[in-house]
Amino acid sequence: MSKQTLSFQAEVAQLLKLVTHSLYSNPDIFLRELVSNASDACDKLRFEGLNKAELYEDAPNLEVRVSFDKAAKTLTITDNGIGLSQIEAVEHLGTIAKSGTRDFMAKLSGDQKNDAQLIGQFGVGFYSGFIVADKITVESRRAGLPAAEGVRWTSAGTGDFEVETIERAERGTSVILHLKDDASEYLNTWKLKSIISKYSDHISLPILMRKEEWKEGENDQPGEMVTSDEWETVNQAAALWTRAKKDITPEQYDEFYKQISYDSQAPLASTHNRVEGATEYTQLLFIPAKAPMDLFNRDKAAGVKLYVKRVFIMDDAQALLPTYLRFVKGVVDSSDLPLNVSRELLQESRAVKAIREGCTKRVLSMIEDLATNEPDKFASFYAEFGAVLKEGLGEDFANRERLAKLLRFASSTTDTVSVGFADYKARMKEGQDAIYYITADTQAAGKNSPQLEIFRKKGIEVLLMTDRVDEWALNYLNEFDGTPLQSVAKGAVDLGKLQDEDEKKAAEEAQTQFKPMLDRLKEALKDKASDVRATTRLVDSPACLVVQEGDMSTQLARMLKQAGQAAPEVKPILEINAQHPLVKKLEGSDHFDDLAHILFDQALLAEGGLPDDPSAYVKRVNALLV
């Protein structure tokens, strides 16, 4: 067909403007991205070739070649992978799926070095070539198509591109960069080899470059290095995870992590193991240093990369790790799974179940090692991922005890999120038979809650749980190492041996002595409170709200409603401090009902809630102030 000129998708044009004008802080990344794309094309051929061996044509050995022409000022990256048809060239090089550019633009922080690291994350790595090139030509032929159906795609990175049909005998793709005048450093073998060694050494395919040799000068002319017709492999050409650990440097692990995660920072921890037995597989897993912005999106595809006998099968193999470990990055290479494994088969496979259990245990061991041997790193990990780790209490029964030992909280005696259940137990008061905790919207709200007053008076530590997931997670954890967990905001306060007989007797007498007033309060608040009772838990405050043991807290109900989710109507119990002057004023007051409602609403405000009718609350308070 004749040559066609087509316009870029608007988002691509926006991205190209950004690439050509802004992202210069680390220009070397263009080669990383283009070599990675070439490797992916070869992986795709491997996968499609499982059922169609004819796609390999007469070139069964997959490889990537990097070459340059100083006279023409071009740098070419060639692969013999799956290749592109003309339709695919237009679709893949002229548009970005799923509005990748909008997401990319939204991530920009102003730190250009980190911004450049984001290029590959949104599937737009090809366009990084325009960092160093003022024109890119792509010549390709899809495996299985005749030589006459090759395609040439050309663009100067402005508003449009050209496509035309060409003859191409070789399967695969050549990306030809017409370098800018200030990018001549990439017409240098040593420079290109150093970039490949840094960013692409782990790629399992051979990356080839022409050998250089010294040519003596003639007639007293100086000698020079010239390229020969012989090609040499310039990377290890073996998947990183297949190599012995002793042969891999920490820097190589870090670069591999950055390549698969699109993270600019080194990982916090890693583990590399070959597992043998009934199920054989290799795992190379990483814990990031920072949480991604979408960490709490449980619907987002997440998981490790799955290979079978070093053949790439899929990204985001969710079946290989539980959802609460969705922050883990890495690779699993199985020797037992079939090469045509699907996501559906992954859910049913016994081998996958064994791999999932093994990977889960290995990740938990990494975290435990941080907690035991590297407390500063563990604190950093917990600040980023502690909340999602708690989801495991409800998802992973087999590892519930291990997870419980890793949880950390602030408490009524410390503001730092550093108290584990074992730490708490070690300093429990003599006679204390429960681990006490409170859930709250914020640490300050929990620490200053009226429900903690009796505990402060008696010097009893209370754990402060302020993550949104806490109350849900603790439904699955009733005790720790034989000691029950008890919310101070649920049920009647019972301090057991820590409460002396005189206090118990005073509480019983108050319940009897103030019964007429309690009955009046119940009637006045029948639409708000399920019960009203005297309590010994309050010292300085007149009232507080609690719920029945086993009921949803008012805090969780509020949180669900704010998130637009259905939540049962919670009618809390109003507990009053019969010795408080405000409560004593209730008896015989001409404003009993108004005071009752104010008492309830103030108790609601104290725990972070809002009155159902704020204007009515204000009117009642104003009337009493006049």
N, C-alpha and C positions, 0 to 999 in steps of 0.2 A: 504494500500500500504506500501511498505518497506520505510525505512528512506532514505531521499535524502539530499545531501549536495550541496548547491548552493552558488554562489558568490554574494556579494553585488554589486549593481550599484557603479561605481567608485566614484560618488559624495557622496554616503552614507559612503563609506570607508574613504573619506576625512573628512567628518563631524565627524565620530566616533573618528578619530585621534585627532581632535580639542577638542571634548568633554572630552575625557579621559586624555588629557595632558594640557589643558588650562583653561577650565571654572570651576574654583574651588572657585571663590570669593563669590558665593551665592549658595551653593549646595542644599539648601532647595527647590529650584524651581523645582527639579525633581518631588516632590510629588504633587505640584500644577499642573504640566503638566499632570501627569498620572491620577489624580483625574478628571481633566478637560476632558481628553480623555474618561474616563469612563462615565462621565455625557453626553458627546456628543453621545456616543453609545446608551445610554438610550433615548435621544431625538430622535435619528434616529428610534428606535423601536416604539416610540410613533407616529411618522409620518407615518411609513409604516403600523402601526397597525390601522390607521384610516380606511383603506379599507380591512385589513386582520387581524381581531381580533384573529384569530387562532395563530398568531405569538406569542401571550403572553403565549401560552401553559397553564401550570397550575400555573404560577407565575405572577399574574397581577400587583403586587406592585414592582415598580422599585426602585433600591437602589444600593449603592456602599459600599463595605466592605473593611476595612483596617485591616490587622492582621500581626502578626510577630511571628517568632519562634526563640527564643534565641539560642537554641541548634544547630539548622541547619543554623543559621545566615541568615535567609530569611525574606523578607518583601513582602507581597502580597496585591495587589489592585485588587479587584474582582467586576465586575458589571454584572447585568443580563439584559444587553441591547441587541442590535441587533446581536452581535457576528461576527465572521469571518469564512468564508469557507476557505478551504486550498488554493484555488487560490487567494483569497483576502489577506490571510496572507502573501503569497509570494509577491504579488504586493504592499501591503501597508507597509510591514515591511522591504522589500528589496530594494525598490526604492523610490525616492522622485519625485512627480509630478512637472512638469514645472520648472525643474532645480532649485528647492528651495535652494539647498545647495550653488549654485553659487551666488544667490542673498544674501544668508545669509553671505557667506564669504566676499562678497563685502561690506557689512554693518559694518564689524568689525572695531572698532575704536581704539582698544588698551586699552580701559577702560573695564576691564573684567566684572565689575559689570553690566554695561549697555549691554555688549555683551551677557551676560547670559539672559537678559530680551528679547533678540531677538529670542530665541530658538522657542517659540511657534508661532512667527509671520510667519514662513515659513512652518508650518505644519510638523515640525520635532521634536515636543515635546517628542515623545516616546523615542528618543535616549538620552534624558537627563538622563534617568535611569542609563546610563553608567558612570555618574559622581560619583555615589556611589556604583555601582555594577560591579563585574568583569565577571558576566554572567547573562543573562536574559532568563527566560523561559516564553513563552506565551502559555497558553492552552485555547482553544476557541471552541465554536460551534455556527454556525449561526442559528438564530431563524428559525424554520420550517424544518431544516434538521434533519434526524434521529440521535440518540445518537452515532451510529457507525461511523458517519462522522465528529467527532471532529478532531481538529488539534493541534499538539504541534510544536511550533517554538522555537528554541534554538540558542543562539549565545553568544560568549565570546567578541563580539565587535571588532573582528579582520577583516579578509578579507572574511569570509563566515558565513553561518548559516545552520542549519539543520531543516527539516520539516518532520513530519511523522503523519500518521493517528492514532487517539486514540479514545477510548470510552469516551464520556462525557455526562452524563445525564443532567447536568444543561445547560441552554441557557446562552450565554454571554461569558465573557472573564476574565481570571485571568492572571495578570502580576506578575511574581514571580522574585524578585530581589535577587540574591545571593550576599550579601553585601561584600564589601572589608573590610579588617581588620581595616582600619581607619574610617569606617562608622558605628561602633557599636552603636553610639549615637541614631541611628534611630530604635533601638530595645528597645524603651522606650515609654510607653503610653503617658506620659506627653509631651514629645518632639513632638510626632506625632500630638497630639491634638492641641498643640500651632501652628503648621504649618497650620493645617486644619483651625483653627480659623482665622488665619491671611489671608490666601490666598483663601480659599474655602468656607467660611461661607455663602456666598450669593447663593451657588448652591441650586436649588430648590428640589433636591433629598435628602433623608436622607443618610448621611454618617455614617456608623456604625462601632464601635470598641467594642471589648470585654471589659466588665467591669473589673475593678481591685478591689480586696478586700484584707484586711489585714489578714494574717494568722499568728496566734501566734506560736512561736517556742516551741519545746518540749525539755524536759530535759535540761533546762537552755540555749537552743539555741536561738539566736535572731530571732525575727519574720521577715516577709518579705511580700511585695506586690506580689500577684499572680493573674493571669487572670482567670476569671470564664468562664463558658459556656454561660453566658447571654450577649446579645449584647445591646448596648445603642447608641442613636443618638448623635453625637458630633458636629453637626452644627445646624444652625437655621432651615434647611430643608424647607425654604420658599424663593422663589425668592426675591431678595433684593427690587425690585421695588414694590412688593405687600405689603411690610411692611409700617407701619405708619412712616412718616418722623421723628417724635419725638423719635422713637426707633432705629434710625440709626445714628451712629457716623460719623463725617467727615472722620475719618480714614477708616471706612467701605466703604464709597462712593469712596474714593481714591483707595482702593484696587480693588473694583469692576471695576472701570474705567481702571486700569492697566491690569486687567484680560481680558477685552473685546477688548482693544486697543493695547495690547503688548507695551505699553509706559512705560518707567521707571520713568517718572515724574508724579507728581500729576496734575490733570486738572486745568486750569485757572479759570473755572467757571462751575457750574452745575445747573440744574433745575429738580425738581421731582414733578410731578403733576398727579392727577387723574382727567380726564375730563369727565363730565357727561352731558347728554342731548340727542339730537337726535343721536349722535354718542358717544359711551363710550369707553374710552381707557386710559391707563396709559402711561406716557412718563417719561423717565429718560435720560436726554441728557447732554452731556459734551462738553465743548470747550477745546481742548488741549492747553498746554502751548507753544508747538513748532509745526511748520508745518512739515508734512512728506516730504521726498525728492521728492516724485512724486505728490506734490500738484497741479502742473499745467498740469498734465495728465488728461484731461477731459474724456478720454475713459476708464480709470481705474474704475473697479467696486467699488463703494463707497456708503455709506449709513448706516442706523442704522439697528440693528437686529430686526426682526419682530417675535413676538409671537402672537398666538391667544389662548386666555383662558389659558395662561401659557404653551402652547405647542409650542416649537420652530418650526418656519416655514422656515426662510431663513436669511442668512447673507446679508448684503449690499442691503437692500430693497431700491433701488434708488427712487422709487415713493413716498417715505414718506418725502423727503426733496428736494428742488430744487438743481440743480447742483452747484450753487455758494456757497452753504452751505455744500459742500462735505467733509469739514474738521470735521464736527460734528460727534461725536461718541455717542452711547447709545442704548437704547432699547425702542421699542413701543410694548405694549401688548394690543391688541384689543379684545373687547367683542362681536363685531358685525360681523367681517369678517368670512367667512366659513373656516373650517380647511383645506380644499383642495385648498385654494387660490393659484393661480399661478402668475408668473410675468406679464403675459398677462392680467389676471383679475385685477391685481393691477392698471394697467393703466386706466381701465374703471370704477372702482368702485366709487360710490358717497361717500361711507364711507371713502375710501382712500383719496379722494379729501379733505374731511373735516379734516382728520388727518394731511394731508400735510399742509393745511392752518394753523391749530392750532400749529403744530410743528414749522413752519416758524415764526409765530408771537412770539412764546415763545423764540426761539433763538435770534430774534432781540431784544426782551425785555431784555434778558441777556446782550447783547452787549450794549444796551442803558444804562443799569444800571451801567456797568463798566465805560462808558463814563461820566456819571453824578457823580457817587459816588467813583469810584476808578480810577482816571486818570492815575496812574502809570501802573496799570494792563491793562487799555485800550491801553496805548501806546505800551505795549508789544504785546497785541493782534493785534494791527494794523500793527506793524512791520512784524508780521508773516502772517497775513491773509487779510490785507487791499486790496491787489491787486485783490484777488478773490472775495472779497465783491463787488467790482466795477462791476463785471460781472452781478450782480443782476439788474443793471440799465436797461440792455437790456433783461433780462429774467423774471423779476417779476414786472410787471406794477403796480399791486395792492400795492406793498410796496416801490415804487420808491421814494416817498417823505421821508419815514423813512430812507431809505438807503442813500439818499443825505445828510441828517443831520449827518450821521455817518462818511462821508468821510473827510479825512484830507490830507493836502498838505504842502509842504514847499512854501515859497514865496520870492519875491524880497527883503523882509525886514526881513526874518528869515530863517535860515538853517534847523531848526527842522521841521519834518513832523507833524505839530500840528495845522495848520490853517483850520478851518471848514468854510463852506460857510457863516454860521451865524456870525462867528467871523469877516470874511472879510466885510460883509455888515455893521456890527456895526461900523467899522472905515473907511467906504468909505468917500471920500471927498465930500463936499457940491457941488452939481451940477453934480456929477458922476452918470450916469444912467446905468452902466453895470458892471458885475463882469469880470475882465480881467484875462486871463490865457494864458500860452504858453506851448506846448508840446515839449519835448526835450529828447535826449538820456540819458543825465545825468543832475544832478542838476546844475553843474558848467556851462554846455553848455547853459542851459536855463537862468541862472542868468546873463551870460555875452553876451547873444544874442544881436546883433545890434537892433533888433526889440523892445527892451525894453528901448532904449535910451531916447525917448521923455517922457516915463512914469516915468523913474527915475528923469528926469529934473523937472517934475511937481509934483513929490512926490506921484505918484499913485502906489499902491501896485498891483503886478501881481502874480497870483498863478503859481507855477512851477509844471508841471505834467510830471513825468518821468517814470511811469509804462508803460509797453508795451500795457496794456489794455486801457489806459486813453482815447486816441482819439476815439477808437471804442465805449467805454462806453458813452462818452459825445455826441455821435450822438443821444442818447436817453434822454438827459437832456439838454433842451434848456434854462431853467431858474431855479432860486431858489427863492422861496417865492416872485414871481412876478418880480424879477430882471433878465434880460437876461444875459446869459453867452456869452462872446465874446473872440474869439481867437485873440491875437495881431498879429498873422502870417497869418491871412486870411482877404481878402478884404482890401479896403483903410482904413487908420487910420481915425477914427472919434471920437474925444474926446468930442463932443457935447458942452455943456456949459463950459467945462474946457479949450477949445481952444478959444482964443480971436479973434476978428475980424481982427486984423492986421496980425495974423498968417495965417488965412484962405485966406486973400487977397494975402499975400506973396506966398502961395502955388499955387494959381491960376495964378499969374504972372509968377512964375517959369515954370509952365507947358507951358505957351505961349512963354516966352522968350527963353527957351531951346528946343523948338519944333524941330528945324532942327537937333540938336545933338541927341535928343531922337529918331527921325526917322532913323538917321544913325545907332544908336545902335540897333534898332529893326531889321534893315536889316542885320547887322553883326551877330546878335545872333538869327536869325529867326529859326534856328534848335534847339535852347536851351530854349529860353524864349518865352512865349506867348504874352508878352507885356513888354514895358519899360516905366516907368513914374517917374516923380519927386515926392518926398515925403517930408513931414515934420516930419516923425517919427524918422529920423536919426539926431543925434547931432554930434557924433565923427567919425562915420564910413562912408565910401564913398558909400556903397551899401548894400542891403539886398534882400533876396528872400521872396516872399509871394505867396499865391495861392488865387484863387477866393473864395469868400464865398461859402461854401457847397462842395468844392472840397476836395479830399484827400490830406493831407499834404505830402510834400516830405519825411518827417521823417517816416511816416507810410508806404509809398510806399517802402522805403528802407528796413524797417523792414520786410515787407511781402516777398520781394524778397530774403532777407537773410534767411528767413525760408523756401524758396523753394515754396512759394505760388504765384499764379497769382496776379498781381497788374497792374492797368491801368497805362499807360505812363503819368507822370505828367510833364507838361511844366509850370514852375512857372513864376511869374511876377518879373522882376528885377526893384527894386525901387532904385533910386539914390539920393544922397544928393548933390544938385546942388551947394551948398556952399563949398563943400570939395575941397581942393587944387588938389587932384588927378583927380577929375571929371573935374575941370576947365582946367587941362592940356590936356584933351582929344581934345578940340577944336584946330584944326590946327595941330595936331600931325601927324607925318609921320608914326606912328605905331598905328593908330586908331584901326584897327581891332584886333591887338594883345592885346592892352590895354583893349578893350571891353571884350575879352575872359578872360583875367586875372581878370578883375573886377567881372565877373560872377562867375568864379571858386573860387575866394576868398570869395565871398558871400556864396557859397556852402560849402566851408571849415568851415566858421564861424558857420554854423548851424549843423556841424557834418557830412556832406556828403563828397564825394570824386569826383573829376572831372571824367568824362567819359573816358578821355584820359590823365592820369597823366603825361605821358612822353611829350605830346604836351604842357601841362601847364609848365613843367620844362624848356622846350626849349624856350618858350616865355619869361619866367622870366629871364633866363640866357642871352638871346639876349639883353634884356634891361639893364642888369647889366654890359655888356661889355663897 
